[in-house]
Amino acid sequence: MKRNLFLFLMLLGHQALASFDFNPQCLKAYREIFALRLTNARNLIEIEKKKNPQNAIPYLLDNYVDYFNIITTENKSEFEKLKNNKSPRLNRIEKDDKSSPYYLFAQAEIHMQWALTYGYFQEYLSSSMELKKAYSLLQENARKFPHFLPNQKNIGMLNAVLGSLPSGLKKTISVFGMRGNTGTGVKMLENLVGTLPNSAYAHFYDDAVFCLSYIQSGILNDRGAYPKIVSNVQRIDSSSLLKSYILGYSALRTAHTDEALRALEHRPRGAEYQSYPYLDYLSATARLRKLDFSSSNLFMTYLRTYRGINYIKDTYLNLAWISLLKGNTAGYKDYIQLVKTKGYAVHEKDKQALQEANDPIPDTDLLKARLLFDGGFYDRALNELKDKKAGDFKLLRDKIEFCYRLGRIYDETARDELAIKFYQYAIDLGRRERYYFASNAAYRVGNIYLQKKNYGKAREYYQQAIDMEDHDYERSVEAKAKEGLNKIND
């Protein structure tokens, strides 16, 4: 009898040691995280820890809270403080049930989230190491549990991100045994988004849509993906601030400016939501692309409330443009000085802002056309340039941009012959200049010929884009042109 009692107590003790229980309390906390109600989520997580101390899922959810805190604030000191939480959480999870599909998945998720946050703050070696750990754990978990759907979210994300890297970086990461294919990653995520709602893992739906929409609009800049993103987001609760971000960001990236404004300006508000100044920056950018100069108020709000390192120089550049377009040249010069002295030249937008601040004052007609074009207002953009020709501009930079901008407008409005004609002018004028107009024009002519299945011409123009060196966005244009060549070879 004593022996049976001992065995019973041992079994009870073993059951109390370890579990991965995504119970209703954890599901509720998870939903709060993805609504960006992070304080609510923290409170729910703490309740679960006290009620079920053997459950490891709250430690995974803790990491989600830190991750969204960091990416919404982009605050360096917050990042330095929170990154000390990683190791204790992993140590806690590693003590749990090794037979659960969540055992390796939870560790991989934590490593992947920290890989992304390290990347935010240019700690690239740490980011690479975290990515390698996540990659290995996910591969192992996929072998052990091939039907565990949450695995596919991160494997799809890794494929898409790694596959989109420039060729030089792809070679570097291949040394670590990591490879990716963007098309495979997108397909995997699209399939997952279609499968999750009717599965036992439906709670991962918002996360999968978040990942997929970011890849489609943020990495691939796929304008044709916007209707799919809107369709996928419909299932997400309208009280979610993350839903507003997904819709606003993807709409802005794909030139659906009015839709971006609707999503961002009607977003849920209240003390329970995480502070997210970047949404004011997006709203201001959308307004400016309509030449709505009230955008200056939102840009100023962003500067007042933001405590991170990105888009500060870019914001001052936008304020300079607004002053210039309102006829205030002195105000333009004052803001240009702030571009040079405030913020950090880390993000590509800020690097470009600093470069433009050191360039001659922009032509106002070209600037209006550029902003309207970025907003998807192609007829209005064309109207700004319709009575002009390249010879009307004094600066070579402006002559090249004039040709490039017309090429872009005609390209987006499916007037291919005119697009090729003006792109070629931009290439001829700018192939030896530091501006990106010529190289990007060559890349886009390659795209037109690829669509027409004229693979010889497409290859010729992609190669031209690659061969141009020492210009703005060189790595980005080269990567896209090489991707175009890969499509021909496939």
C-alpha positions, -999 to +999 in steps of 0.1 A: +000+000+000+029+024+009+045+015-025+013+023-044+009+056-025+046+065-033+040+058-071+008+078-070+026+108-055+055+105-080+030+105-109+012+135-095+045+153-090+055+145-126+022+158-139+027+190-119+062+196-132+056+204-168+029+213-194+022+235-223-015+243-218-029+270-242-060+272-220-088+298-222-069+322-199-038+320-221-059+323-252-075+355-238-040+369-230-028+360-265-058+379-281-050+409-259-014+409-271-024+409-307-049+436-301-019+456-286-036+458-252-004+448-236-011+458-200-043+437-200-022+408-214+004+411-187-023+410-160-039+379-175-005+362-178+004+369-141-030+354-130-023+323-150+012+319-136-002+320-100-031+297-108-011+271-129+026+275-121+033+243-140+021+258-173+050+271-196+028+289-221+027+322-200+065+325-204+061+323-242+034+349-239+056+371-218+081+372-247+053+383-271+045+412-248+082+423-248+085+419-285+054+441-293+066+466-267+099+469-284+086+471-320+059+496-312+083+519-292+116+512-309+131+525-276+168+515-272+168+517-233+136+496-232+152+471-255+184+469-233+163+463-202+139+437-217+165+416-235+177+403-201+143+384-199+152+361-227+175+335-210+153+330-179+123+323-201+142+298-222+155+281-191+120+277-177+106+263-210+136+239-214+125+222-182+091+213-196+075+185-215+099+175-243+072+154-259+050+184-267+051+201-301+052+234-282+085+225-265+108+233-295+083+257-310+082+280-280+120+282-278+122+289-316+095+316-313+115+333-286+147+331-305+130+344-337+114+374-319+147+384-304+164+379-338+140+405-352+145+429-322+183+426-323+180+435-360+160+466-352+190+479-332+217+469-357+230+441-334+234+419-365+257+392-351+233+386-322+204+387-346+221+361-369+228+338-340+192+340-327+180+333-363+202+303-366+189+288-333+153+294-343+159+279-378+174+247-363+147+243-337+120+247-362+135+222-386+138+197-358+102+203-347+089+200-382+105+165-385+091+154-351+056+170-356+050+175-393+013+183-388+018+210-361+005+240-380+021+268-359+055+256-371+046+266-406+041+302-396+077+307-386+092+284-413+072+303-439+084+336-424+120+325-424+118+312-460+103+345-472+128+367-453+159+347-461+149+343-497+146+381-501+181+389-489+207+402-514+229+375-529+259+384-508+240+380-476+224+348-488+259+333-493+268+344-458+238+328-441+242+296-462+275+291-442+252+287-411+231+261-430+202+285-435+185+289-468+152+304-479+129+309-509+106+338-509+080+322-531+079+291-510+076+312-478+047+332-491+029+301-504+033+284-470+019+314-452-010+318-476-019+281-472-016+285-434-039+315-433-065+295-453-062+264-430-059+279-395-095+292-389-109+256-390-081+240-370-072+235-334-047+263-338-071+291-349-057+314-323-025+318-344-045+333-372-038+370-364-001+362-361+000+344-394-018+373-412+006+398-395+036+379-409+021+374-444+010+410-448+043+423-438+061+402-463+037+410-491+037+448-485+069+455-465+094+432-481+080+424-516+061+456-520+036+436-539+009+461-549-013+433-563-014+417-528-034+445-512-069+430-519-058+397-504-045+414-473-078+432-468-096+399-472-074+381-447-077+409-421-115+408-421-115+380-396-095+400-371-115+418-345-121+455-352-110+464-317-075+453-325-050+481-329-027+457-348-055+453-374-054+490-380-016+489-384-018+460-409-044+478-430-028+512-428+008+501-434-001+477-463-024+503-479+003+530-477+030+506-491+007+497-520-004+532-530-039+529-515-036+562-497-073+569-489-077+534-476-046+539-454-061+571-439-094+554-432-077+526-413-053+548-394-076+577-385-104+554-373-082+531-353-093+521-318-080+544-291-078+544-253-056+540-223-057+502-226-038+503-260-001+503-264+013+537-274+023+535-311+036+568-324+045+552-357+008+552-366+008+590-365+039+591-388+020+568-412-011+590-411+010+621-417+027+605-446-006+595-462-019+630-458+012+645-474+009+622-504-025+640-510-007+673-507-027+679-475-004+702-455-023+696-422+000+665-422+026+688-404+005+685-372+008+647-372+045+649-380+050+671-350+029+648-328+053+620-339+083+640-329+068+648-295+057+613-286+083+590-302+113+578-281+130+556-307+156+561-334+139+559-367+122+583-391+132+614-372+154+628-400+127+617-425+100+635-405+121+668-406+125+664-443+088+660-448+083+692-427+108+709-449+089+699-480+057+712-466+073+746-459+087+747-494+054+737-511+037+765-490+062+790-503+081+793-471+118+789-482+132+801-449+111+775-431+124+749-455+160+758-447+154+757-410+139+722-412+167+710-435+192+720-408+173+698-384+175+669-408+213+673-405+215+676-368+186+656-353+179+618-353+200+590-366+211+578-400+204+541-394+171+534-413+172+537-451+146+564-450+167+585-427+199+579-447+181+591-478+167+621-459+202+631-449+214+628-484+185+648-498+192+675-472+227+679-486+213+682-522+201+714-539+166+725-531+141+703-550+119+715-578+084+720-565+066+705-595+088+674-594+082+672-556+045+674-560+045+647-587+067+625-566+044+627-535+012+622-556+028+593-574+037+576-541+001+581-530-013+564-561-027+596-575-013+590-610-035+614-630-028+643-606+010+635-607+009+635-645-009+668-645+020+684-625+044+675-654+023+675-685+035+709-698+071+703-691+101+687-708+136+677-695+152+708-709+131+730-687+151+719-656+185+734-648+199+705-627+209+672-642+193+655-612+160+671-620+162+662-657+168+625-648+140+625-622+116+641-647+122+613-672+121+586-644+089+600-629+071+600-662+083+565-668+069+554-634+035+571-640+031+555-675+043+522-661+017+522-633-011+531-658-001+503-682+012+525-710+042+503-716+057+520-747+057+554-731+071+539-699+100+523-717+107+555-737+110+577-706+128+550-685+154+548-713+159+586-712+165+583-674+190+554-680+209+574-707+211+605-686+218+590-652+237+557-656+269+573-642+252+595-615+247+586-579+209+589-580+190+556-581+167+568-610+187+551-638+193+517-621+157+515-610+145+525-644+165+496-659+151+472-634+116+483-642+121+480-680+133+445-672+100+438-654+080+451-684+098+428-708+094+399-684+057+404-684+058+403-722+079+371-720+106+388-739+133+372-718+163+384-738+154+420-733+144+414-697+178+398-690+195+427-707+179+454-686+182+435-653+219+432-660+221+469-667+205+476-633+230+453-616+260+467-635+253+503-623+273+510-592+278+536-564+242+549-564+215+553-538+197+521-529+223+501-548+219+469-527+181+470-529+179+475-567+206+449-573+187+424-552+155+430-570+172+428-604+188+395-595+154+382-583+142+391-618+170+371-634+161+342-612+125+343-625+138+341-661+161+312-652+133+294-634 
